[in-house]
């Protein structure tokens, strides 16, 4: 069915492309624009060129029936365009010329007929169509509905464009195929090679099937088997028998012989010495041990064996055969597995058990007594289980060996220790950088050593010691001119991480008084290396005493925060928010910074009123970024 659909689709596409070429020839009278090498363009250009040939023939007064060796479809397009476009559709290319028409036609209907013009402004339709009321168009005749088909009994009528076809309703059956004429035709399996005759046979076709005939002809007294081999015929087995009464038939290769009949004794008898009658054979006294290993009892014309325990006498083979106790009494002799032996049976146990003293039941075997595990062993019923101590895991290969767990290589190994992880048999230990850190009490985290508190720094008396992650910084700050250090007149009782200088002007120093900067402060902060960020990290808080009244235009105060210098790669920003009714400036780290890195953020805190700028405070934040994340 899909093949028919595909062919129908291709046919429709070719018709549409050809119609496009005809229209192009009639409208533009040129086909040079069709230069593409695709299949569709080739069809369009062919129909365009053939139509141009037809129009040239019409203009030169040549016959529209002129025979051209340009192919069937091109000839049809040539004639359609030669008669001045009897139809603008591709169906015009399918118009045929009836016998007796003039060799030179002129369209007397002026191109209004869809199929053909018969003269005197009268249109007509092709066979299988009828003229519509408009006198120009044609409708398909459904022969199936009108009963105008000639389909036979067992065939179904299917209407087609301009015609119909008959389709068989019942399949042909095995060995036959349906022909184009809707008839069943025998399939020659021998010719098509779909038979299954062997190499020694010849295939002969029959109606609806085939027959395999042997290639080799066997001689007299032989017959061919299924494999094509010649085998001897035992003539003596025929119902009538080839020999006369009183004769015995003896089969031979390819033939037989008839011998004179003599006295034959039945089984268990033999001729007496005179050869006149048959007497009993005492099989128990013969040279052959008929009851090997068992007692023999002679009977008239036969014998019987008294079998030992575990055996039974077979009256057909007349021997003692072993009794398979495991098959006769399944599940009743042994607790686990039963194995038959000659004259008896033997019980055995599955792995993890041992045979009990009664030879039938099974007791659990304590495998742990043989120390199969490398560390710990737990006996279970019918088996055992090995397990390992902390820091080890059971091997996936043998299930008994305990292997060290490399905690440092686990997916979470990078988070077990703050700095470095060192695997040991059954455990691990963490270490910290040699300088500036010490291992915390939990044995995993690295704790910064505050050299400024422990007194292990090397700062002079004129320097201030500032602790940073993994070290310390000795900094010396001098206040600018006209500024003095807060608390400088009194001795420093404790260490402070912030140094503040406030403006101190002479009464006559107008420039100093007008300087808008009221104070200059120095503070510092130590940060770890942030390699990933999920949200901004708040690092410095600038708290003010300015209340946030919410209405700047009603005479309230406002504060503006800015970063003036030191914002490398824009890794920091500053925002303003209200806490407890007061303005607070918050410095945030918004981008990852890889240490070690040092920068000084120069911050401005400007006080604003409705009268204008009332001054500012400068805060220098010394930022020390460690090379480590902890």
Rosetta blueprint (number, residue, H / E / L):
1 X L
2 X H
3 X H
4 X H
5 X H
6 X H
7 X H
8 X H
9 X H
10 X H
11 X H
12 X H
13 X H
14 X H
15 X H
16 X H
17 X H
18 X H
19 X H
20 X H
21 X H
22 X H
23 X H
24 X H
25 X H
26 X H
27 X H
28 X H
29 X L
30 X L
31 X L
32 X L
33 X L
34 X L
35 X L
36 X L
37 X L
38 X L
39 X H
40 X H
41 X H
42 X H
43 X H
44 X H
45 X H
46 X H
47 X H
48 X H
49 X H
50 X H
51 X H
52 X H
53 X H
54 X H
55 X H
56 X H
57 X H
58 X H
59 X H
60 X L
61 X L
62 X L
63 X L
64 X L
65 X L
66 X L
67 X L
68 X L
69 X L
70 X L
71 X L
72 X H
73 X H
74 X H
75 X H
76 X H
77 X H
78 X H
79 X H
80 X H
81 X H
82 X H
83 X L
84 X L
85 X L
86 X L
87 X L
88 X L
89 X L
90 X H
91 X H
92 X H
93 X H
94 X H
95 X L
96 X L
97 X L
98 X L
99 X L
100 X L
101 X L
102 X L
103 X L
104 X L
105 X L
106 X L
107 X L
108 X L
109 X L
110 X L
111 X L
112 X L
113 X L
114 X L
115 X L
116 X E
117 X E
118 X E
119 X E
120 X L
121 X L
122 X E
123 X E
124 X E
125 X L
126 X L
127 X L
128 X L
129 X E
130 X E
131 X E
132 X L
133 X L
134 X L
135 X L
136 X L
137 X L
138 X E
139 X E
140 X E
141 X L
142 X L
143 X H
144 X H
145 X H
146 X H
147 X L
148 X L
149 X L
150 X L
151 X L
152 X L
153 X L
154 X L
155 X E
156 X E
157 X E
158 X E
159 X E
160 X E
161 X L
162 X L
163 X E
164 X E
165 X E
166 X E
167 X E
168 X E
169 X L
170 X L
171 X L
172 X L
173 X L
174 X L
175 X L
176 X E
177 X E
178 X E
179 X L
180 X L
181 X L
182 X L
183 X L
184 X E
185 X E
186 X E
187 X L
188 X L
189 X H
190 X H
191 X H
192 X H
193 X L
194 X L
195 X L
196 X L
197 X L
198 X L
199 X L
200 X L
201 X E
202 X E
203 X E
204 X E
205 X E
206 X E
207 X L
208 X L
209 X E
210 X E
211 X E
212 X E
213 X E
214 X E
215 X L
216 X L
217 X L
218 X L
219 X L
220 X L
221 X L
222 X E
223 X E
224 X E
225 X L
226 X L
227 X L
228 X L
229 X L
230 X E
231 X E
232 X E
233 X L
234 X L
235 X H
236 X H
237 X H
238 X L
239 X L
240 X L
241 X L
242 X L
243 X L
244 X L
245 X L
246 X L
247 X E
248 X E
249 X E
250 X E
251 X E
252 X E
253 X L
254 X L
255 X E
256 X E
257 X E
258 X E
259 X E
260 X E
261 X L
262 X L
263 X L
264 X L
265 X L
266 X L
267 X L
268 X L
269 X E
270 X E
271 X E
272 X L
273 X L
274 X L
275 X L
276 X L
277 X L
278 X E
279 X E
280 X E
281 X L
282 X L
283 X H
284 X H
285 X H
286 X L
287 X L
288 X L
289 X L
290 X L
291 X L
292 X L
293 X L
294 X L
295 X E
296 X E
297 X E
298 X E
299 X E
300 X L
301 X L
302 X E
303 X E
304 X E
305 X E
306 X E
307 X L
308 X L
309 X L
310 X L
311 X E
312 X E
313 X E
314 X E
315 X L
316 X L
317 X L
318 X L
319 X E
320 X E
321 X E
322 X E
323 X L
324 X L
325 X H
326 X H
327 X H
328 X H
329 X L
330 X L
331 X L
332 X L
333 X L
334 X L
335 X L
336 X L
337 X E
338 X E
339 X E
340 X E
341 X E
342 X L
343 X L
344 X E
345 X E
346 X E
347 X E
348 X E
349 X L
350 X L
351 X L
352 X L
353 X E
354 X E
355 X E
356 X L
357 X L
358 X L
359 X L
360 X L
361 X L
362 X E
363 X E
364 X E
365 X L
366 X L
367 X H
368 X H
369 X H
370 X H
371 X L
372 X L
373 X L
374 X L
375 X L
376 X E
377 X E
378 X E
379 X E
380 X E
381 X L
382 X L
383 X E
384 X E
385 X E
386 X E
387 X E
388 X L
389 X L
390 X L
391 X L
392 X E
393 X E
394 X E
395 X L
396 X L
397 X L
398 X L
399 X L
400 X L
401 X L
402 X E
403 X E
404 X E
405 X L
406 X L
407 X H
408 X H
409 X H
410 X L
411 X L
412 X L
413 X H
414 X H
415 X H
416 X L
417 X L
418 X L
419 X L
420 X E
421 X E
422 X E
423 X E
424 X E
425 X L
426 X L
427 X E
428 X E
429 X E
430 X E
431 X E
432 X L
433 X L
434 X L
435 X L
436 X L
437 X E
438 X E
439 X E
440 X L
441 X L
442 X L
443 X L
444 X L
445 X L
446 X E
447 X E
448 X E
449 X L
450 X L
451 X H
452 X H
453 X H
454 X H
455 X L
456 X L
457 X L
458 X L
459 X L
460 X L
461 X L
462 X L
463 X L
464 X E
465 X E
466 X E
467 X E
468 X E
469 X L
470 X L
471 X E
472 X E
473 X E
474 X E
475 X E
476 X L
477 X L
478 X L
479 X L
480 X L
481 X L
482 X L
483 X E
484 X E
485 X E
486 X L
487 X L
488 X L
489 X L
490 X L
491 X L
492 X L
493 X L
494 X L
495 X L
496 X L
497 X L
498 X E
499 X E
500 X E
501 X E
502 X E
503 X E
504 X L
505 X L
506 X L
507 X L
508 X L
509 X L
510 X H
511 X H
512 X H
513 X H
514 X H
515 X L
516 X L
517 X E
518 X E
519 X E
520 X E
521 X E
522 X E
523 X E
524 X E
525 X E
526 X E
527 X E
528 X L
529 X L
530 X E
531 X L
532 X L
533 X L
534 X L
535 X L
536 X L
537 X E
538 X E
539 X E
540 X E
541 X E
542 X E
543 X E
544 X E
545 X E
546 X E
547 X E
548 X L
549 X L
550 X L
551 X L
552 X H
553 X H
554 X H
555 X L
556 X L
557 X L
558 X E
559 X E
560 X E
561 X E
562 X E
563 X E
564 X E
565 X E
566 X L
567 X L
568 X H
569 X H
570 X H
571 X L
572 X E
573 X E
574 X E
575 X E
576 X E
577 X E
578 X E
579 X E
580 X L
581 X L
582 X E
583 X E
584 X E
585 X E
586 X E
587 X E
588 X E
589 X E
590 X L
591 X L
592 X L
593 X E
594 X L
595 X L
596 X L
597 X E
598 X E
599 X E
600 X E
601 X E
602 X E
603 X E
604 X E
605 X E
606 X E
607 X E
608 X E
609 X E
610 X L
611 X L
612 X E
613 X E
614 X E
615 X E
616 X E
617 X E
618 X E
619 X E
620 X E
621 X E
622 X E
623 X E
624 X E
625 X E
626 X L
627 X L
628 X L
629 X L
630 X L
